[in-house]
């Protein structure tokens, strides 16, 4: 992913609300499945790490990206933004700049 594409995705994510919250259970198989399902439906998602979660946000982002085959767009404070393009190009909702 180029810096131009990453900047485009960051701009889109700024207006989004978090759809998943990560609590003290941290990264569980159920959380991973929920993130994978959300990425399949939306392509770009924002997650919030709650204060009661003791794990590092960047580590959580890396683990979720590896398990869902997605890319970490950014980690700012307690917010994580992940991106995974749709498999079928016709179904893609987000068009990245070249």
DSSP file (Angstrom, degrees, kcal/mol; ACC not computed):
  #  RESIDUE AA STRUCTURE BP1 BP2  ACC     N-H-->O    O-->H-N    N-H-->O    O-->H-N    TCO  KAPPA ALPHA  PHI   PSI    X-CA   Y-CA   Z-CA
    1    1 A X              0   0    0      0, 0.0     2,-0.1     0, 0.0     0, 0.0   0.000 360.0 360.0 360.0 131.7    0.0    0.0    0.0
    2    2 A X     >  -     0   0    0      1,-0.1     4,-2.5     4,-0.0     5,-0.2  -0.376 360.0-111.6 -82.9 165.2    1.4    3.4   -1.0
    3    3 A X  H  > S+     0   0    0      1,-0.2     4,-2.4     2,-0.2     5,-0.1   0.836 119.4  55.3 -65.6 -31.5    1.4    6.4    1.3
    4    4 A X  H  > S+     0   0    0      2,-0.2     4,-2.0     1,-0.2    -1,-0.2   0.911 109.7  45.3 -66.3 -42.3   -1.1    8.1   -1.0
    5    5 A X  H  > S+     0   0    0      2,-0.2     4,-2.3     1,-0.2    -2,-0.2   0.907 112.7  51.0 -66.6 -41.7   -3.5    5.1   -0.6
    6    6 A X  H  X S+     0   0    0     -4,-2.5     4,-2.5     1,-0.2    -2,-0.2   0.910 109.6  50.5 -62.2 -42.1   -3.0    5.0    3.1
    7    7 A X  H  X S+     0   0    0     -4,-2.4     4,-2.1     2,-0.2    -1,-0.2   0.891 109.1  51.9 -63.2 -39.7   -3.7    8.8    3.3
    8    8 A X  H  X S+     0   0    0     -4,-2.0     4,-1.9     1,-0.2    -2,-0.2   0.926 111.5  46.4 -61.6 -45.3   -6.9    8.2    1.3
    9    9 A X  H  X S+     0   0    0     -4,-2.3     4,-2.3     2,-0.2    -2,-0.2   0.877 109.7  54.0 -66.6 -37.9   -8.0    5.5    3.7
   10   10 A X  H  X S+     0   0    0     -4,-2.5     4,-1.4     1,-0.2    -1,-0.2   0.906 107.6  51.6 -61.5 -40.8   -7.2    7.6    6.8
   11   11 A X  H  X S+     0   0    0     -4,-2.1     4,-0.6     1,-0.2    -2,-0.2   0.901 111.0  46.8 -62.8 -41.5   -9.4   10.3    5.4
   12   12 A X  H >< S+     0   0    0     -4,-1.9     3,-0.7     1,-0.2     4,-0.3   0.881 110.8  53.1 -66.0 -37.7  -12.3    8.0    4.9
   13   13 A X  H >< S+     0   0    0     -4,-2.3     3,-1.1     1,-0.2    -1,-0.2   0.746  92.2  74.2 -71.9 -23.7  -11.8    6.5    8.4
   14   14 A X  H 3< S+     0   0    0     -4,-1.4    -1,-0.2     1,-0.3    -2,-0.2   0.856 100.4  42.8 -59.2 -35.1  -11.9    9.9   10.1
   15   15 A X  T << S+     0   0    0     -3,-0.7    -1,-0.3    -4,-0.6    -2,-0.2   0.529  97.9  99.0 -89.7  -5.8  -15.7   10.2    9.6
   16   16 A X    <   -     0   0    0     -3,-1.1     2,-0.3    -4,-0.3    29,-0.0  -0.451  66.5-133.1 -83.0 153.2  -16.4    6.6   10.6
   17   17 A X        -     0   0    0     -2,-0.1    29,-0.4     1,-0.0     2,-0.2  -0.727  34.2 -97.5 -95.4 154.2  -17.6    5.3   14.0
   18   18 A X        -     0   0    0     -2,-0.3    29,-0.2     1,-0.1     3,-0.1  -0.519  34.2-173.8 -69.1 135.8  -16.0    2.4   15.7
   19   19 A X        +     0   0    0     27,-2.4     2,-0.4    -2,-0.2    28,-0.2   0.583  67.3  43.4-107.9 -12.7  -18.0   -0.8   15.0
   20   20 A X  E     -a   47   0A   0     26,-1.0    28,-2.4     2,-0.0     2,-0.4  -0.997  64.6-157.1-135.2 138.1  -16.0   -3.1   17.3
   21   21 A X  E     -a   48   0A   0     -2,-0.4     2,-0.6    26,-0.2    28,-0.2  -0.937   8.7-148.7-114.5 137.5  -14.7   -2.7   20.8
   22   22 A X  E     +a   49   0A   0     26,-3.1    28,-2.9    -2,-0.4    31,-0.2  -0.919  25.3 176.8-108.0 118.6  -11.9   -4.7   22.3
   23   23 A X    >   -     0   0    0     -2,-0.6     3,-1.9     3,-0.3    31,-0.1  -0.007  51.5 -55.4-104.3-153.4  -12.1   -5.3   26.0
   24   24 A X  T 3  S+     0   0    0      1,-0.3    30,-0.2    29,-0.2     3,-0.1   0.684 125.6  67.5 -67.3 -17.6  -10.2   -7.2   28.7
   25   25 A X  T 3  S-     0   0    0      1,-0.2    -1,-0.3    28,-0.1    28,-0.1   0.650  86.2-170.8 -73.0 -13.9  -10.5  -10.4   26.8
   26   26 A X    <   +     0   0    0     -3,-1.9     2,-0.9     1,-0.1    -3,-0.3  -0.294  54.1   3.4  57.8-135.5   -8.2   -8.9   24.1
   27   27 A X  S    S+     0   0    0     -3,-0.1     2,-0.2    -5,-0.1    -1,-0.1  -0.716  77.5 165.2 -90.0 107.3   -7.9  -10.9   20.9
   28   28 A X     >  -     0   0    0     -2,-0.9     4,-2.5     1,-0.1     5,-0.2  -0.727  51.8-107.3-112.2 164.3  -10.1  -14.0   21.0
   29   29 A X  H  > S+     0   0    0     -2,-0.2     4,-2.2     1,-0.2     5,-0.1   0.866 122.4  53.3 -58.4 -34.7  -11.2  -16.3   18.2
   30   30 A X  H  > S+     0   0    0      2,-0.2     4,-2.2     1,-0.2    -1,-0.2   0.905 108.9  47.9 -67.2 -41.1  -14.7  -14.7   18.4
   31   31 A X  H  > S+     0   0    0      2,-0.2     4,-2.6     1,-0.2     5,-0.2   0.923 110.9  51.3 -63.9 -44.3  -13.3  -11.2   18.1
   32   32 A X  H  X S+     0   0    0     -4,-2.5     4,-2.5     1,-0.2    -2,-0.2   0.905 110.6  48.8 -59.8 -42.4  -11.2  -12.3   15.1
   33   33 A X  H  X S+     0   0    0     -4,-2.2     4,-2.3     2,-0.2    -1,-0.2   0.898 111.1  50.0 -64.6 -40.6  -14.3  -13.8   13.4
   34   34 A X  H  X S+     0   0    0     -4,-2.2     4,-2.2     2,-0.2    -2,-0.2   0.899 112.0  47.6 -65.5 -40.6  -16.2  -10.6   14.1
   35   35 A X  H  X S+     0   0    0     -4,-2.6     4,-2.6     2,-0.2    -2,-0.2   0.919 111.7  50.2 -66.0 -43.7  -13.5   -8.5   12.6
   36   36 A X  H  X S+     0   0    0     -4,-2.5     4,-2.0     1,-0.2    -2,-0.2   0.905 111.9  48.2 -61.3 -41.6  -13.2  -10.8    9.5
   37   37 A X  H  X S+     0   0    0     -4,-2.3     4,-1.7     2,-0.2    -1,-0.2   0.900 112.0  48.7 -65.9 -41.4  -16.9  -10.6    9.0
   38   38 A X  H  X S+     0   0    0     -4,-2.2     4,-2.6     1,-0.2     5,-0.4   0.894 110.7  50.7 -66.1 -40.2  -17.0   -6.8    9.3
   39   39 A X  H  X S+     0   0    0     -4,-2.6     4,-2.0     1,-0.2    -1,-0.2   0.880 108.2  52.9 -64.5 -37.9  -14.0   -6.5    6.9
   40   40 A X  H  < S+     0   0    0     -4,-2.0    -1,-0.2    -5,-0.2    -2,-0.2   0.881 116.4  39.2 -63.8 -38.0  -15.8   -8.7    4.4
   41   41 A X  H  < S+     0   0    0     -4,-1.7    -2,-0.2    -5,-0.1    -1,-0.2   0.845 134.6  16.6 -81.0 -35.0  -18.9   -6.5    4.5
   42   42 A X  H  < S-     0   0    0     -4,-2.6     2,-1.3    -5,-0.1    -3,-0.2   0.667  75.7-147.9-117.3 -21.2  -17.3   -3.0    4.7
   43   43 A X  S  < S+     0   0    0     -4,-2.0    41,-2.6    -5,-0.4     2,-0.5  -0.208  84.3  54.9  76.2 -43.3  -13.6   -3.3    3.6
   44   44 A X  E     + B   0  83A   0     -2,-1.3     2,-0.3    39,-0.2    39,-0.2  -0.983  69.8 170.6-124.6 122.8  -12.6   -0.5    6.0
   45   45 A X  E     - B   0  82A   0     37,-2.3    37,-2.2    -2,-0.5     2,-0.4  -0.935  23.5-144.9-133.4 155.4  -13.4   -0.7    9.7
   46   46 A X  E     - B   0  81A   0    -29,-0.4   -27,-2.4    -2,-0.3   -26,-1.0  -0.968  16.9-168.6-119.4 135.2  -12.5    1.2   12.9
   47   47 A X  E     -aB  20  80A   0     33,-3.2    33,-2.4    -2,-0.4     2,-0.4  -0.883  10.8-144.4-120.8 153.0  -12.0   -0.5   16.2
   48   48 A X  E     -aB  21  79A   0    -28,-2.4   -26,-3.1    -2,-0.3     2,-0.6  -0.969   6.7-146.9-118.1 132.8  -11.7    0.9   19.7
   49   49 A X  E     -a   22   0A   0     29,-3.0   -26,-0.2    -2,-0.4     8,-0.1  -0.881  24.8-136.1 -96.2 119.3   -9.5   -0.6   22.4
   50   50 A X    >   -     0   0    0    -28,-2.9     3,-1.6    -2,-0.6   -29,-0.0  -0.287  18.8-111.3 -74.7 161.1  -11.1   -0.1   25.8
   51   51 A X  T 3  S+     0   0    0      1,-0.3    -1,-0.1     3,-0.0   -28,-0.1   0.771 113.9  63.0 -64.1 -26.9   -9.2    1.0   28.9
   52   52 A X  T 3  S+     0   0    0    -30,-0.1     2,-0.6     2,-0.0    -1,-0.3   0.494  80.1  98.1 -80.3  -0.6   -9.6   -2.3   30.6
   53   53 A X    <   -     0   0    0     -3,-1.6   -29,-0.2   -31,-0.2   -28,-0.1  -0.783  57.4-165.4 -86.9 123.0   -7.6   -4.1   27.8
   54   54 A X        +     0   0    0     -2,-0.6    -1,-0.1   -30,-0.2     2,-0.1   0.576  55.7  97.6 -87.3 -10.1   -4.0   -4.5   29.0
   55   55 A X  S    S-     0   0    0      1,-0.1     2,-0.2     2,-0.0    -2,-0.1  -0.422  83.7 -98.0 -81.7 156.5   -2.5   -5.4   25.6
   56   56 A X     >  -     0   0    0      1,-0.1     4,-2.3    -2,-0.1     5,-0.2  -0.499  24.5-134.0 -72.9 137.3   -0.7   -2.8   23.4
   57   57 A X  H  > S+     0   0    0      1,-0.2     4,-2.5     2,-0.2     5,-0.2   0.879 104.8  52.0 -61.1 -40.5   -2.9   -1.4   20.6
   58   58 A X  H  > S+     0   0    0      2,-0.2     4,-2.2     1,-0.2    -1,-0.2   0.887 109.9  49.1 -66.6 -38.0   -0.2   -1.8   18.0
   59   59 A X  H  > S+     0   0    0      2,-0.2     4,-2.5     1,-0.2    -2,-0.2   0.915 111.2  49.8 -65.4 -42.5    0.3   -5.5   18.9
   60   60 A X  H  X S+     0   0    0     -4,-2.3     4,-2.7     1,-0.2     5,-0.2   0.925 110.6  50.5 -61.0 -44.6   -3.5   -6.1   18.8
   61   61 A X  H  X S+     0   0    0     -4,-2.5     4,-2.4     1,-0.2    -1,-0.2   0.917 111.7  47.4 -60.5 -44.4   -3.6   -4.4   15.3
   62   62 A X  H  X S+     0   0    0     -4,-2.2     4,-2.4     2,-0.2    -1,-0.2   0.917 112.6  48.6 -63.8 -44.3   -0.8   -6.6   14.0
   63   63 A X  H  X S+     0   0    0     -4,-2.5     4,-2.5     1,-0.2    -2,-0.2   0.935 113.7  46.0 -62.4 -47.2   -2.3   -9.8   15.3
   64   64 A X  H  X S+     0   0    0     -4,-2.7     4,-2.1     1,-0.2     6,-0.2   0.891 111.8  52.0 -64.7 -38.8   -5.8   -9.0   13.9
   65   65 A X  H  X>S+     0   0    0     -4,-2.4     5,-1.9    -5,-0.2     4,-0.8   0.913 111.9  46.4 -63.5 -42.2   -4.3   -8.0   10.5
   66   66 A X  H  <5S+     0   0    0     -4,-2.4     3,-0.4     1,-0.2    -2,-0.2   0.928 115.2  45.7 -65.0 -44.9   -2.3  -11.3   10.3
   67   67 A X  H  <5S+     0   0    0     -4,-2.5    -1,-0.2     1,-0.2    -2,-0.2   0.788 121.0  37.3 -72.6 -27.5   -5.3  -13.4   11.3
   68   68 A X  H  <5S-     0   0    0     -4,-2.1    -1,-0.2    -5,-0.2    -2,-0.2   0.407 105.1-123.0-103.5   1.7   -7.8  -11.6    9.0
   69   69 A X  T  <5 +     0   0    0     -4,-0.8    -3,-0.2    -3,-0.4     2,-0.2   0.890  70.0 127.7  57.2  42.5   -5.3  -11.1    6.1
   70   70 A X      < -     0   0    0     -5,-1.9     2,-0.4    -6,-0.2    14,-0.2  -0.517  58.1-109.5-115.3-175.4   -6.0   -7.4    6.2
   71   71 A X  E     -C   83   0A   0     12,-2.8    12,-2.4    -2,-0.2     2,-0.6  -0.948  20.2-123.9-122.2 141.4   -3.7   -4.3    6.4
   72   72 A X  E     -C   82   0A   0     -2,-0.4    10,-0.2    10,-0.2     3,-0.1  -0.735  24.8-178.2 -80.7 119.4   -3.3   -1.9    9.3
   73   73 A X  E     -     0   0A   0      8,-2.8     2,-0.3    -2,-0.6    -1,-0.2   0.913  63.3 -28.9 -82.3 -49.0   -4.1    1.6    8.0
   74   74 A X  E     -C   81   0A   0      7,-1.1     7,-2.5     2,-0.0     2,-0.4  -0.986  41.6-149.1-163.8 157.7   -3.3    3.4   11.3
   75   75 A X  E     +C   80   0A   0     -2,-0.3     2,-0.5     5,-0.2     5,-0.2  -0.960  23.5 172.2-130.7 113.2   -3.2    3.1   15.1
   76   76 A X  E >   -C   79   0A   0      3,-1.9     3,-2.5    -2,-0.4     2,-0.3  -0.969  61.5 -52.4-125.6 116.2   -3.9    6.4   16.9
   77   77 A X  T 3  S-     0   0    0     -2,-0.5   -20,-0.1     1,-0.3     0, 0.0  -0.397 123.9 -16.3  59.3-119.7   -4.3    6.2   20.6
   78   78 A X  T 3  S+     0   0    0     -2,-0.3   -29,-3.0    -3,-0.1     2,-0.4   0.234 118.0  97.8-100.3  12.0   -7.0    3.6   21.3
   79   79 A X  E <   -BC  48  76A   0     -3,-2.5    -3,-1.9   -31,-0.2     2,-0.4  -0.851  49.9-170.4-107.0 137.9   -8.3    3.5   17.7
   80   80 A X  E     -BC  47  75A   0    -33,-2.4   -33,-3.2    -2,-0.4     2,-0.5  -0.985   4.8-161.6-124.8 135.1   -7.3    0.9   15.1
   81   81 A X  E     -BC  46  74A   0     -7,-2.5    -8,-2.8    -2,-0.4    -7,-1.1  -0.980  11.0-174.5-119.0 125.1   -8.2    1.2   11.4
   82   82 A X  E     -BC  45  72A   0    -37,-2.2   -37,-2.3    -2,-0.5     2,-0.4  -0.886   4.8-164.3-118.2 149.1   -8.0   -2.0    9.3
   83   83 A X  E     +BC  44  71A   0    -12,-2.4   -12,-2.8    -2,-0.3     2,-0.3  -0.998  14.3 166.9-135.8 135.3   -8.5   -2.4    5.5
   84   84 A X        -     0   0    0    -41,-2.6   -14,-0.1    -2,-0.4     3,-0.1  -0.881  30.4-133.8-145.3 112.8   -9.1   -5.4    3.4
   85   85 A X        -     0   0    0     -2,-0.3   -42,-0.1     1,-0.1     4,-0.1  -0.309  33.0 -98.5 -66.3 149.8  -10.3   -5.0   -0.2
   86   86 A X        -     0   0    0      1,-0.1     6,-0.1     8,-0.1    -1,-0.1  -0.343  26.0-128.2 -63.5 147.0  -13.1   -7.2   -1.5
   87   87 A X  S    S+     0   0    0      1,-0.1     2,-0.6    -3,-0.1    -1,-0.1   0.918  97.0  63.3 -64.4 -43.8  -12.0  -10.3   -3.4
   88   88 A X  S >  S-     0   0    0      1,-0.1     3,-1.4     3,-0.0     4,-0.4  -0.745  76.9-149.8 -86.8 119.1  -14.3   -9.5   -6.3
   89   89 A X  G >  S+     0   0    0     -2,-0.6     3,-0.8     1,-0.3    -1,-0.1   0.784  95.4  60.2 -60.8 -28.0  -13.3   -6.2   -7.9
   90   90 A X  G 3  S+     0   0    0      1,-0.2    -1,-0.3    -3,-0.0    -3,-0.0   0.768 104.4  50.0 -70.8 -24.6  -16.9   -5.5   -9.0
   91   91 A X  G <  S+     0   0    0     -3,-1.4    -1,-0.2    -5,-0.0    -2,-0.2   0.442  80.6 124.1 -93.8  -0.5  -18.0   -5.6   -5.3
   92   92 A X    <   -     0   0    0     -3,-0.8     3,-0.1    -4,-0.4    -7,-0.1  -0.408  38.4-173.1 -66.8 131.8  -15.3   -3.2   -4.1
   93   93 A X  S    S+     0   0    0     -2,-0.2     2,-0.5     1,-0.1    -1,-0.2   0.722  70.2  58.7 -93.8 -26.8  -16.8   -0.2   -2.3
   94   94 A X        -     0   0    0      2,-0.0     2,-0.6    -8,-0.0    -1,-0.1  -0.921  66.4-161.3-112.2 123.4  -13.5    1.7   -1.9
   95   95 A X        -     0   0    0     -2,-0.5     2,-0.3    -3,-0.1    -2,-0.0  -0.913  14.7-147.1-104.7 119.3  -11.4    2.7   -4.9
   96   96 A X        -     0   0    0     -2,-0.6   -91,-0.1     1,-0.1     2,-0.1  -0.607  19.0-111.9 -86.4 143.8   -7.8    3.5   -4.0
   97   97 A X              0   0    0     -2,-0.3   -92,-0.1   -93,-0.2    -1,-0.1  -0.380 360.0 360.0 -67.8 153.4   -5.8    6.1   -5.9
   98   98 A X              0   0    0    -94,-0.1    -1,-0.1    -2,-0.1   -93,-0.1   0.474 360.0 360.0 -74.6 360.0   -3.0    4.8   -8.0
